[in-house]
Amino acid sequence: MECRLSNGEVYDYLKKDGGEKVLLLIHGNYASANHWDVFLEKIPSKYTVYAPDLRGYGRSTYNQPIEDFKTFAYDLELFCDHFSLNKITIIGWSNGGGIAMQFAAMYPNLVEKMVLLASMPADGYPAYDENNQRYQTREAIEKDPMLNRLVEAQKMKEFAFFTEAIEQLMFVKGRQALGERFEGYIEAAIQQRNMMDVAHAANVFNITDIDNDAAAGTGEINHIQAETFLLWGNKDVLTTREMTTTLLENLKRAGVNVIFRELDAGHAFVLEEVDEVIRELESFFQR
């Protein structure tokens, strides 16, 4: 389904009709709304669920490049306005966790609860050079050899390249456990059109009170009012324990009412351990 936003972008989205409680699902990088397919099938029908492709991902447009995570948050506010959504539960996975935090900070009256799944930190997902120094500019990131290799693989539609990379980094059980779905997830990674823009946006994202090498802290984390649930897998090699611990500390320091749970899982536990994820969410929602 499609939704034309008032800024001219067109968001493609998945929807599961249900009850009055609304969940807004925010996918991560190298992904699309299709990564929520198992979750949408399993989540109880008492919830109404929206899962959009963000700008530049999946089948959504990329008419204007994103500048930062605020751009995604602006889009999502227009998406909510289009459907008259308020008092939502926003659920962000990986990079989507950063976008969810940005949204909750900018529009606290819209967000009743927030769920962060394998989320990036509140002070950005750092991009480092060969000397382990954090990039400070967009121009430096554009010269990064690995990012350029990823962009080239996208242009050449190197399915095998993305299959190996994503299976190793995101999954514990592997593509055999997901069957034909796995190919769709790889296609979503190849379909992404905003890779450099998002790499820069993630690197300079910093809503904490503390400056870092890439960006000054905006302090916007202090505007988050939603009760928050942080769920992380201890086999995650993309969002590490150190990142997750720092995120938890930043949320608590900002006065956010946050609950933390650890799963025996990797980065893609929303796919590989979906039943356990839904049990954890149900427990959180009933608080």
C-alpha positions as CSV (number, residue, x, y, z in Angstrom):
1,M,0.0,0.0,0.0
2,E,1.1,3.6,-0.6
3,C,0.7,6.8,1.3
4,R,1.6,10.2,-0.3
5,L,3.1,12.5,2.3
6,S,2.4,16.2,2.2
7,N,6.1,16.8,1.5
8,G,5.9,14.9,-1.8
9,E,7.5,11.7,-0.7
10,V,5.5,8.4,-1.2
11,Y,5.8,5.9,1.6
12,D,5.0,2.2,0.8
13,Y,3.9,0.4,3.9
14,L,2.5,-2.8,5.3
15,K,-0.5,-2.8,7.7
16,K,-2.2,-5.3,9.9
17,D,-5.6,-4.3,11.1
18,G,-6.5,-5.0,14.7
19,G,-7.5,-3.3,17.9
20,E,-7.2,0.3,19.2
21,K,-3.5,0.0,20.3
22,V,-1.3,1.1,17.4
23,L,2.2,-0.1,16.8
24,L,4.5,1.8,14.4
25,L,7.4,-0.4,13.3
26,I,10.7,1.2,12.1
27,H,13.1,-1.0,10.2
28,G,16.9,-0.7,10.3
29,N,19.6,-0.2,7.7
30,Y,20.0,-2.6,4.7
31,A,16.3,-3.5,5.3
32,S,12.7,-2.6,4.6
33,A,9.3,-3.1,6.0
34,N,9.5,-6.7,4.7
35,H,11.8,-7.5,7.5
36,W,8.8,-7.3,9.8
37,D,6.9,-10.0,7.9
38,V,7.2,-12.7,10.5
39,F,6.4,-10.3,13.3
40,L,3.3,-9.1,11.5
41,E,2.1,-12.7,11.1
42,K,2.6,-13.5,14.7
43,I,1.6,-10.4,16.6
44,P,-1.9,-10.8,18.2
45,S,-4.8,-9.2,16.4
46,K,-5.6,-6.9,19.3
47,Y,-2.9,-4.5,17.8
48,T,-3.2,-2.4,14.7
49,V,0.3,-2.4,13.1
50,Y,1.9,-0.1,10.5
51,A,5.3,-0.9,9.0
52,P,6.5,1.7,6.5
53,D,9.5,1.6,4.1
54,L,11.5,4.7,5.2
55,R,12.5,7.2,2.6
56,G,15.1,5.7,0.2
57,Y,14.3,2.1,1.3
58,G,12.2,-0.6,-0.2
59,R,9.4,0.8,-2.5
60,S,9.3,4.3,-0.9
61,T,10.5,7.3,-2.9
62,Y,13.8,9.2,-2.4
63,N,12.9,12.4,-4.1
64,Q,14.9,14.5,-1.6
65,P,18.0,13.1,0.2
66,I,17.8,12.8,3.9
67,E,20.0,15.1,5.9
68,D,19.9,13.4,9.3
69,F,17.6,11.3,11.4
70,K,15.3,14.3,11.9
71,T,14.4,14.0,8.3
72,F,13.0,10.5,8.9
73,A,11.2,11.7,12.0
74,Y,9.6,14.5,10.0
75,D,8.4,11.9,7.5
76,L,7.0,9.7,10.2
77,E,5.1,12.6,11.8
78,L,3.5,13.2,8.4
79,F,2.7,9.5,8.1
80,C,1.0,9.5,11.5
81,D,-0.9,12.7,10.6
82,H,-2.1,11.1,7.4
83,F,-3.7,8.2,9.3
84,S,-4.6,10.3,12.4
85,L,-2.4,8.2,14.6
86,N,-1.6,9.4,18.2
87,K,-0.6,7.7,21.4
88,I,1.3,5.1,19.5
89,T,3.9,2.6,20.5
90,I,7.0,3.1,18.3
91,I,9.2,0.1,17.8
92,G,12.7,0.6,16.3
93,W,15.1,-2.1,15.3
94,S,18.8,-1.4,14.9
95,N,19.2,2.0,13.1
96,G,15.4,2.2,13.4
97,G,16.0,2.5,17.2
98,G,17.9,5.8,16.6
99,I,15.1,7.0,14.4
100,A,12.5,6.0,17.0
101,M,14.4,7.9,19.7
102,Q,14.6,11.0,17.5
103,F,10.9,10.7,16.9
104,A,10.0,10.3,20.5
105,A,12.2,13.3,21.4
106,M,10.6,15.5,18.8
107,Y,7.0,14.4,19.2
108,P,6.7,13.2,22.8
109,N,2.9,13.8,22.8
110,L,2.5,11.2,20.0
111,V,4.5,8.4,21.7
112,E,3.0,6.4,24.6
113,K,5.6,3.7,24.7
114,M,8.9,3.1,22.9
115,V,10.6,-0.3,22.2
116,L,14.2,-0.4,21.1
117,L,15.3,-3.7,19.5
118,A,19.1,-4.2,19.1
119,S,19.2,-0.5,18.9
120,M,22.0,1.8,17.9
121,P,23.3,4.1,20.6
122,A,21.9,7.5,21.4
123,D,25.2,9.1,20.5
124,G,25.4,7.6,17.1
125,Y,26.6,4.5,15.3
126,P,30.2,5.3,14.7
127,A,32.0,5.0,11.4
128,Y,35.8,4.6,11.8
129,D,38.8,4.9,9.4
130,E,41.7,2.5,9.1
131,N,43.3,4.1,12.1
132,N,40.2,3.5,14.3
133,Q,39.5,7.2,14.3
134,R,35.8,8.3,14.0
135,Y,35.0,10.1,10.8
136,Q,34.0,13.7,11.3
137,T,32.7,14.7,7.9
138,R,30.4,13.4,5.2
139,E,33.3,13.9,2.7
140,A,35.5,11.5,4.7
141,I,32.7,8.9,4.9
142,E,32.3,9.0,1.1
143,K,35.9,7.9,0.7
144,D,35.5,4.9,3.0
145,P,36.6,1.7,1.1
146,M,34.1,-0.6,2.7
147,L,31.1,1.7,2.1
148,N,32.2,2.2,-1.5
149,R,32.4,-1.6,-1.8
150,L,28.9,-1.9,-0.6
151,V,27.6,0.8,-2.9
152,E,29.4,-0.9,-5.8
153,A,27.8,-4.3,-4.8
154,Q,24.4,-2.6,-4.9
155,K,24.9,-1.2,-8.3
156,M,26.1,-4.6,-9.6
157,K,23.3,-6.4,-7.7
158,E,25.8,-8.8,-6.1
159,F,23.3,-11.0,-4.4
160,A,26.0,-13.4,-3.2
161,F,28.1,-10.6,-1.6
162,F,25.1,-9.3,0.4
163,T,24.0,-12.8,1.3
164,E,27.3,-13.7,2.9
165,A,27.7,-10.4,4.7
166,I,24.2,-10.2,6.1
167,E,24.1,-13.8,7.1
168,Q,27.3,-13.5,9.1
169,L,26.6,-10.2,10.7
170,M,22.9,-10.4,11.5
171,F,21.9,-14.0,11.9
172,V,22.8,-16.8,14.3
173,K,20.6,-19.6,12.9
174,G,21.2,-18.6,9.3
175,R,19.2,-18.4,6.1
176,Q,18.2,-22.1,6.2
177,A,15.9,-21.3,9.1
178,L,14.2,-18.5,7.2
179,G,13.8,-20.3,3.8
180,E,12.6,-18.2,0.9
181,R,12.1,-15.2,3.1
182,F,15.8,-14.7,3.3
183,E,16.1,-13.8,-0.4
184,G,13.6,-11.0,0.1
185,Y,15.7,-9.6,2.9
186,I,18.8,-9.6,0.6
187,E,16.8,-7.9,-2.1
188,A,15.8,-5.1,0.3
189,A,19.5,-4.5,1.1
190,I,20.3,-4.2,-2.6
191,Q,17.3,-2.0,-3.2
192,Q,18.4,0.7,-0.7
193,R,19.2,4.1,-2.3
194,N,20.5,6.2,0.5
195,M,23.5,4.3,1.9
196,M,26.1,7.1,2.1
197,D,23.5,9.6,3.5
198,V,22.4,7.1,6.2
199,A,26.0,6.2,7.1
200,H,26.7,9.9,7.7
201,A,23.4,10.5,9.5
202,A,24.0,7.6,11.9
203,N,27.6,8.7,12.6
204,V,26.6,12.2,13.6
205,F,23.4,11.3,15.4
206,N,23.8,12.4,19.0
207,I,20.8,13.3,21.2
208,T,22.7,12.9,24.4
209,D,24.2,15.7,26.5
210,I,27.7,14.7,25.8
211,D,29.7,15.8,22.7
212,N,31.8,13.2,20.8
213,D,34.3,13.2,18.0
214,A,31.6,13.4,15.3
215,A,28.9,15.6,16.7
216,A,27.9,17.8,19.6
217,G,25.2,16.4,21.8
218,T,21.8,18.0,21.3
219,G,20.3,17.0,24.6
220,E,17.1,16.0,22.9
221,I,17.1,12.7,24.8
222,N,15.8,14.7,27.7
223,H,12.6,15.3,25.8
224,I,11.7,11.6,25.7
225,Q,8.7,10.9,27.9
226,A,7.7,7.4,26.8
227,E,8.2,4.4,28.9
228,T,10.9,2.5,27.1
229,F,11.7,-1.2,26.6
230,L,15.3,-2.0,25.5
231,L,15.8,-5.6,24.2
232,W,19.2,-6.8,23.1
233,G,20.7,-10.1,22.0
234,N,24.0,-11.2,23.6
235,K,25.3,-12.7,20.4
236,D,24.9,-9.3,18.5
237,V,28.0,-8.3,16.7
238,L,26.5,-5.1,15.2
239,T,25.2,-3.4,18.3
240,T,27.6,-4.6,21.0
241,R,27.2,-5.0,24.7
242,E,29.3,-1.8,25.3
243,M,27.0,0.2,22.9
244,T,23.9,-1.2,24.6
245,T,25.2,-0.5,28.1
246,T,26.0,3.1,27.1
247,L,22.5,3.5,25.6
248,L,20.9,2.2,28.7
249,E,23.0,4.6,30.9
250,N,22.1,7.6,28.6
251,L,18.4,6.8,28.8
252,K,18.5,6.5,32.6
253,R,20.5,9.7,33.0
254,A,17.8,11.5,31.0
255,G,15.2,10.3,33.4
256,V,13.6,7.9,30.9
257,N,11.7,5.1,32.6
258,V,13.5,2.2,30.8
259,I,13.3,-1.6,31.2
260,F,16.1,-3.8,29.9
261,R,16.0,-7.4,28.8
262,E,18.8,-9.6,27.3
263,L,18.1,-12.5,24.9
264,D,20.4,-15.3,23.9
265,A,20.3,-14.2,20.3
266,G,21.9,-12.2,17.6
267,H,21.1,-8.9,15.8
268,A,18.1,-10.3,13.9
269,F,16.2,-11.8,16.9
270,V,13.0,-10.2,15.7
271,L,13.1,-12.8,12.9
272,E,14.9,-15.7,14.5
273,E,13.3,-15.5,18.0
274,V,10.0,-13.8,17.1
275,D,7.8,-15.8,19.6
276,E,10.1,-14.8,22.5
277,V,10.2,-11.2,21.3
278,I,6.4,-11.0,21.2
279,R,6.2,-12.6,24.7
280,E,8.5,-9.9,26.0
281,L,6.6,-7.1,24.3
282,E,3.3,-8.4,25.7
283,S,4.7,-8.4,29.2
284,F,6.0,-4.8,28.7
285,F,2.6,-3.6,27.3
286,Q,0.7,-5.0,30.2
287,R,2.7,-3.1,32.8
